[in-house]
Amino acid sequence: MIDRTRMPLLGFGLMRLPQKDGKINTEEVKEMVDSYMKAGFNYFDTAYVYHDGESEKIVKEVLTSRYERSSFYLATKMPGWMLNEKEDLDRIFNEQLERTGAGYFDFYLLHSVEEGLRINNYNKFDAFSWALEKKKEGKIKHFGFSFHGSSDLLVDVLDKHKEIEFVQIQLNYTDWNNQLVQSGKLYEILTERNIPIIVMEPVKGGTLANLPKEAEKILKDENENASSASWALRFVASLDGVMTILSGMSSKEQMEDNINTMKNFKPLSEREKEAIKKVVKILQDKELIGCTSCRYCTAGCPKGISIPDIFRAVNMARLYERDNRPRLFYVSLTSRSSAKASECIECRQCEDACPQHLNITDLLKEAVDKFENQKQA
């Protein structure tokens, strides 16, 4: 059983680490780890596929080789979509142990449980029983899964697997009533069963840290010194049943802001909750693409389309219809590091990989219309 009293409220997600010359900036990550640990927080979350496998490797450089193993919690995940036979479970797991130098994992997750290939593979290769064997061996301390499926699937999995000790879900104030993400429903199911919740995407891939001006003004009018990201974190942290909140921090500045928010955490007041409701309405009226920049879609793209960055340009264009900067960003992006949206062959592998269940091929056509078919303003 997880001792919730010892769990830190802020977790360090190692999915969006700072870069330098196209590689993870190891020295900056070390400084971030040190600041985080010094502040009294100690939960680190990585995965086999983050940073194309480099995230797990960096754990050895910045954490396990520098800190006593008992001084921190480490979580990683089994990628169900990469399983072709039962032996792959042990192969990948052993590689993760070698990459991280961890010896064992405090929290181990089946990655992105959802309808289709992933849950089918976890069932086909009996991954739940396999994880229990790893617990008996002492190589896993606590077992759970991250979830991107429907509320019906969540109930089904929990009913069949009483061994689950925690669940990681996407939860933020814009996805609470989102019919695809279903954050509110998932939260209610887990709290009713008293299952500890680990939250991912509290700032929705940075979207809630960079609000439209009219939305940002609402929050600044309430507290001019608080960042938009701090409001998103406090919204989640104010909910009962939330054990740890992951933040994919990409800079020392983000780390400092998040530490200040969570070390001095204050639940939202009723007035502040009303302010967030106003922000949600503005965001819903804008109808922005709900991309969190997880980049699961890009790994298998046969044309090398940088889908999250293109969607960022589309969102900028939706927000600022007469501004030519989104187009200039798109032109720069597609001239140096990404294929054009028009090069999509509609294989839809990206849609199978997308945790947000976005209609990516249709949205890429919007990018074509906005940036390739229009003359420069």
C-alpha positions as CSV (number, residue, x, y, z in Angstrom):
1,M,0.0,0.0,0.0
2,I,1.2,3.5,-0.9
3,D,2.0,5.8,2.1
4,R,0.3,8.9,0.7
5,T,1.7,11.0,3.6
6,R,5.2,10.6,2.2
7,M,4.4,11.4,-1.4
8,P,5.4,14.9,-2.7
9,L,2.7,17.0,-4.2
10,L,4.9,18.1,-7.1
11,G,6.4,15.5,-9.3
12,F,9.2,16.1,-11.9
13,G,8.1,14.8,-15.3
14,L,11.2,14.0,-17.5
15,M,9.3,14.2,-20.8
16,R,10.1,17.8,-21.9
17,L,13.7,18.3,-20.6
18,P,15.7,21.3,-21.7
19,Q,17.7,21.0,-24.9
20,K,21.0,22.2,-26.1
21,D,22.3,21.6,-29.7
22,G,19.6,19.1,-30.2
23,K,20.3,17.0,-27.1
24,I,19.2,17.0,-23.5
25,N,21.1,19.7,-21.6
26,T,22.5,17.4,-18.9
27,E,24.1,20.2,-16.8
28,E,20.8,22.2,-16.7
29,V,18.9,19.1,-15.8
30,K,21.3,18.4,-12.9
31,E,20.7,21.9,-11.6
32,M,16.9,21.4,-11.8
33,V,17.1,18.1,-10.0
34,D,19.2,19.6,-7.3
35,S,16.8,22.5,-6.8
36,Y,13.8,20.1,-6.8
37,M,15.4,17.8,-4.2
38,K,16.6,20.6,-2.1
39,A,13.0,22.0,-1.9
40,G,11.9,18.7,-0.4
41,F,10.3,17.0,-3.5
42,N,11.5,13.6,-4.8
43,Y,9.2,12.0,-7.4
44,F,10.6,11.5,-10.9
45,D,8.6,10.2,-13.8
46,T,10.1,8.9,-17.0
47,A,9.2,6.4,-19.7
48,Y,10.8,4.1,-22.2
49,V,9.9,6.3,-25.2
50,Y,10.5,9.8,-23.7
51,H,13.2,11.7,-25.7
52,D,13.5,8.7,-27.9
53,G,14.8,6.7,-25.0
54,E,17.3,9.3,-23.8
55,S,15.1,10.3,-20.8
56,E,15.7,7.0,-19.0
57,K,19.4,7.2,-19.8
58,I,19.7,10.7,-18.4
59,V,18.2,9.4,-15.1
60,K,21.5,7.6,-14.4
61,E,23.5,10.8,-15.1
62,V,21.5,13.2,-13.1
63,L,19.8,11.1,-10.4
64,T,20.7,7.5,-9.6
65,S,24.5,8.1,-9.7
66,R,24.3,11.3,-7.6
67,Y,21.7,10.5,-4.9
68,E,21.1,7.7,-2.4
69,R,18.5,5.4,-3.9
70,S,16.2,5.5,-0.9
71,S,16.0,9.4,-1.1
72,F,13.7,9.5,-4.2
73,Y,10.9,7.8,-6.0
74,L,11.4,6.8,-9.6
75,A,8.6,5.8,-12.0
76,T,8.7,4.5,-15.5
77,K,6.4,2.8,-18.0
78,M,6.0,-0.3,-20.2
79,P,5.1,0.8,-23.8
80,G,2.3,-1.6,-24.8
81,W,2.3,-0.7,-28.4
82,M,5.9,-2.0,-28.7
83,L,5.1,-5.5,-27.5
84,N,5.2,-8.2,-30.1
85,E,5.6,-11.2,-27.9
86,K,5.5,-11.9,-24.1
87,E,9.3,-12.0,-23.9
88,D,9.3,-8.3,-24.8
89,L,8.1,-7.5,-21.3
90,D,11.3,-8.8,-19.7
91,R,13.5,-7.5,-22.5
92,I,12.2,-3.9,-22.2
93,F,12.1,-4.0,-18.4
94,N,15.7,-5.2,-18.1
95,E,16.8,-2.5,-20.5
96,Q,15.0,0.1,-18.4
97,L,16.9,-1.1,-15.3
98,E,20.1,-0.9,-17.2
99,R,19.4,2.6,-18.6
100,T,18.4,4.1,-15.3
101,G,20.8,2.3,-13.0
102,A,17.9,2.3,-10.5
103,G,18.0,-1.3,-9.3
104,Y,14.2,-1.2,-8.9
105,F,11.3,1.1,-9.7
106,D,9.2,2.6,-6.9
107,F,6.3,3.1,-9.3
108,Y,5.8,1.1,-12.5
109,L,3.1,1.8,-15.0
110,L,1.6,0.2,-18.1
111,H,1.9,3.1,-20.4
112,S,-1.2,4.7,-21.9
113,V,-4.0,2.2,-21.3
114,E,-6.8,2.8,-23.8
115,E,-9.1,1.1,-26.2
116,G,-7.4,-0.7,-29.1
117,L,-3.9,-2.1,-29.5
118,R,-2.6,-1.0,-26.1
119,I,-5.1,-2.7,-23.8
120,N,-5.3,-5.6,-26.2
121,N,-1.6,-6.1,-26.0
122,Y,-1.5,-5.8,-22.2
123,N,-4.2,-8.5,-22.0
124,K,-2.7,-10.7,-24.7
125,F,0.7,-10.8,-23.1
126,D,-0.7,-10.9,-19.5
127,A,1.2,-7.8,-18.5
128,F,-0.8,-7.4,-15.3
129,S,0.3,-10.8,-13.9
130,W,3.8,-10.1,-15.2
131,A,4.0,-6.9,-13.2
132,L,2.9,-8.7,-10.0
133,E,5.7,-11.2,-10.5
134,K,8.1,-8.3,-10.7
135,K,6.7,-7.0,-7.4
136,K,7.3,-10.4,-5.8
137,E,10.9,-10.1,-7.0
138,G,11.2,-6.7,-5.4
139,K,11.9,-4.9,-8.7
140,I,8.6,-3.0,-8.6
141,K,7.3,-1.5,-5.4
142,H,4.0,-0.1,-6.6
143,F,2.1,-1.0,-9.8
144,G,-0.5,1.0,-11.8
145,F,-1.1,2.4,-15.2
146,S,-1.4,5.7,-17.1
147,F,-4.7,6.1,-18.8
148,H,-6.0,7.8,-21.9
149,G,-9.2,5.7,-22.6
150,S,-12.9,6.1,-21.9
151,S,-14.5,6.0,-18.4
152,D,-16.2,2.7,-19.3
153,L,-12.8,1.1,-20.0
154,L,-11.4,2.5,-16.7
155,V,-14.2,0.9,-14.8
156,D,-13.7,-2.4,-16.6
157,V,-9.9,-2.5,-16.0
158,L,-10.3,-1.6,-12.3
159,D,-13.0,-4.2,-11.8
160,K,-10.8,-6.9,-13.3
161,H,-7.5,-5.9,-11.6
162,K,-7.9,-5.2,-7.9
163,E,-4.1,-5.3,-7.7
164,I,-3.9,-1.7,-9.2
165,E,-2.5,0.6,-6.5
166,F,-2.7,4.0,-8.4
167,V,-3.7,5.4,-11.7
168,Q,-2.2,8.3,-13.6
169,I,-4.7,10.5,-15.6
170,Q,-4.7,13.7,-17.6
171,L,-6.3,16.3,-15.5
172,N,-6.6,20.1,-15.9
173,Y,-9.3,22.7,-15.8
174,T,-9.9,22.7,-19.6
175,D,-10.3,18.9,-19.8
176,W,-12.6,18.5,-16.9
177,N,-15.7,18.4,-19.2
178,N,-13.9,17.4,-22.4
179,Q,-15.9,14.6,-23.9
180,L,-12.8,12.9,-25.3
181,V,-10.5,13.2,-22.4
182,Q,-13.2,12.8,-19.7
183,S,-11.0,14.1,-16.9
184,G,-13.9,14.8,-14.6
185,K,-15.5,11.4,-15.0
186,L,-12.1,9.6,-14.6
187,Y,-11.4,11.6,-11.4
188,E,-14.8,10.7,-9.9
189,I,-14.4,7.0,-10.6
190,L,-11.0,6.9,-8.9
191,T,-12.0,9.0,-5.9
192,E,-15.1,6.8,-5.4
193,R,-12.8,3.8,-5.2
194,N,-10.2,5.6,-3.1
195,I,-7.5,4.9,-5.6
196,P,-4.6,7.4,-5.4
197,I,-4.3,9.7,-8.5
198,I,-1.2,10.9,-10.1
199,V,-1.9,13.7,-12.5
200,M,-0.3,14.3,-15.8
201,E,-0.7,17.4,-18.1
202,P,-1.9,19.8,-15.4
203,V,-0.8,22.6,-17.6
204,K,-1.9,20.8,-20.8
205,G,1.5,20.7,-22.5
206,G,2.1,24.4,-21.7
207,T,-1.1,25.6,-23.1
208,L,-2.4,26.8,-19.8
209,A,0.9,28.7,-19.1
210,N,0.4,30.7,-22.3
211,L,-3.1,31.9,-22.2
212,P,-4.8,34.4,-24.6
213,K,-4.4,38.0,-23.3
214,E,-8.1,38.3,-22.2
215,A,-7.8,35.1,-20.3
216,E,-4.5,36.0,-18.7
217,K,-5.9,39.4,-17.7
218,I,-8.7,37.7,-15.6
219,L,-6.0,35.8,-13.6
220,K,-3.7,38.8,-13.3
221,D,-6.6,40.9,-12.0
222,E,-6.9,38.4,-9.1
223,N,-3.2,38.1,-8.5
224,E,-0.7,40.0,-10.6
225,N,2.3,38.1,-9.2
226,A,1.0,34.6,-10.0
227,S,1.9,32.9,-13.2
228,S,-0.8,31.3,-15.4
229,A,0.9,27.9,-14.8
230,S,0.6,28.3,-11.1
231,W,-3.2,28.7,-11.4
232,A,-3.3,25.4,-13.4
233,L,-1.3,23.5,-10.8
234,R,-3.3,24.9,-7.9
235,F,-6.6,23.9,-9.6
236,V,-5.4,20.2,-9.6
237,A,-3.8,20.3,-6.2
238,S,-7.0,21.6,-4.7
239,L,-8.8,18.4,-5.6
240,D,-9.2,15.6,-3.0
241,G,-7.6,12.3,-3.9
242,V,-4.8,13.8,-5.9
243,M,-1.5,12.3,-4.7
244,T,1.2,13.8,-6.9
245,I,1.1,16.2,-9.8
246,L,3.6,15.8,-12.6
247,S,5.0,18.9,-14.3
248,G,7.2,18.4,-17.4
249,M,9.5,21.3,-16.6
250,S,11.8,22.4,-19.4
251,S,13.8,25.2,-17.7
252,K,15.2,26.3,-14.4
253,E,12.7,29.2,-14.4
254,Q,9.7,26.8,-14.7
255,M,11.2,24.7,-11.9
256,E,11.5,27.7,-9.7
257,D,8.0,28.9,-10.4
258,N,6.5,25.4,-9.7
259,I,8.5,24.9,-6.5
260,N,7.2,28.3,-5.2
261,T,3.7,27.4,-6.1
262,M,3.7,23.9,-4.5
263,K,5.9,24.5,-1.6
264,N,3.7,27.3,-0.5
265,F,0.5,25.7,-1.8
266,K,-2.8,27.3,-1.0
267,P,-6.1,25.8,-2.2
268,L,-8.2,27.8,-4.6
269,S,-10.7,30.1,-3.0
270,E,-14.3,30.2,-4.3
271,R,-13.5,33.5,-6.0
272,E,-10.5,32.0,-7.7
273,K,-12.5,29.1,-8.9
274,E,-15.0,31.5,-10.6
275,A,-12.0,33.2,-12.3
276,I,-10.9,29.9,-13.7
277,K,-14.5,29.2,-15.0
278,K,-14.2,32.5,-17.0
279,V,-10.9,31.4,-18.4
280,V,-12.4,28.1,-19.5
281,K,-15.2,29.8,-21.3
282,I,-12.7,32.0,-23.2
283,L,-10.6,29.0,-24.2
284,Q,-13.7,27.0,-25.3
285,D,-14.9,29.9,-27.4
286,K,-11.5,30.0,-29.1
287,E,-11.8,26.3,-30.0
288,L,-8.1,25.6,-29.9
289,I,-6.5,22.3,-30.9
290,G,-6.1,20.2,-27.7
291,C,-2.5,19.1,-28.5
292,T,-0.3,18.7,-25.4
293,S,3.0,18.3,-27.4
294,C,3.6,14.8,-26.1
295,R,5.1,14.0,-29.6
296,Y,3.8,10.4,-29.6
297,C,2.5,11.1,-33.1
298,T,5.9,12.1,-34.6
299,A,7.9,9.0,-33.9
300,G,6.2,6.9,-36.6
301,C,5.4,9.6,-39.1
302,P,6.8,8.4,-42.5
303,K,7.1,11.9,-43.8
304,G,8.7,13.5,-40.7
305,I,5.9,16.0,-40.0
306,S,6.4,17.9,-36.8
307,I,2.7,17.7,-35.9
308,P,2.7,19.4,-32.5
309,D,4.7,22.4,-33.8
310,I,2.4,22.8,-36.8
311,F,-0.6,22.7,-34.4
312,R,1.0,25.4,-32.4
313,A,1.1,27.5,-35.5
314,V,-2.6,26.7,-36.2
315,N,-3.6,27.7,-32.7
316,M,-1.7,30.9,-33.0
317,A,-3.5,31.6,-36.2
318,R,-6.9,30.8,-34.6
319,L,-6.2,33.2,-31.8
320,Y,-4.8,36.0,-34.0
321,E,-6.5,35.8,-37.3
322,R,-4.9,38.9,-38.9
323,D,-1.4,38.3,-37.6
324,N,1.2,37.0,-40.1
325,R,3.6,35.6,-37.4
326,P,2.0,32.2,-37.3
327,R,2.6,31.8,-41.0
328,L,6.1,33.0,-40.7
329,F,6.7,30.4,-37.9
330,Y,5.2,27.7,-40.1
331,V,7.5,28.7,-43.1
332,S,10.5,28.7,-40.8
333,L,9.6,25.3,-39.3
334,T,9.0,23.5,-42.6
335,S,12.2,24.9,-44.1
336,R,14.4,23.5,-41.4
337,S,13.1,20.6,-39.3
338,S,9.7,19.5,-40.5
339,A,7.9,18.3,-43.7
340,K,5.0,20.4,-44.8
341,A,1.4,19.5,-43.7
342,S,0.5,19.0,-47.3
343,E,3.0,16.0,-47.4
344,C,0.8,14.0,-45.1
345,I,-0.1,10.6,-46.8
346,E,-3.1,10.0,-44.4
347,C,-1.7,6.8,-43.0
348,R,-3.3,7.8,-39.7
349,Q,-0.6,6.2,-37.5
350,C,-0.5,9.5,-35.7
351,E,-4.2,9.3,-34.8
352,D,-3.6,5.8,-33.4
353,A,-0.8,7.1,-31.2
354,C,-2.5,10.4,-30.1
355,P,-3.6,10.3,-26.4
356,Q,-5.9,13.2,-27.1
357,H,-7.7,11.3,-29.9
358,L,-7.4,14.2,-32.3
359,N,-8.4,14.0,-35.9
360,I,-4.8,14.9,-36.9
361,T,-5.1,14.4,-40.7
362,D,-8.1,16.8,-40.9
363,L,-6.3,19.3,-38.7
364,L,-3.2,19.2,-41.0
365,K,-5.5,20.1,-43.9
366,E,-6.4,23.2,-41.9
367,A,-2.7,24.0,-41.7
368,V,-2.4,23.6,-45.5
369,D,-5.3,26.1,-46.0
370,K,-3.9,28.6,-43.5
371,F,-0.2,28.5,-44.4
372,E,0.3,27.0,-47.8
373,N,-2.8,28.1,-49.8
374,Q,-2.8,31.7,-48.6
375,K,-0.7,34.5,-50.0
376,Q,1.5,36.3,-47.6
377,A,-0.4,39.2,-46.0
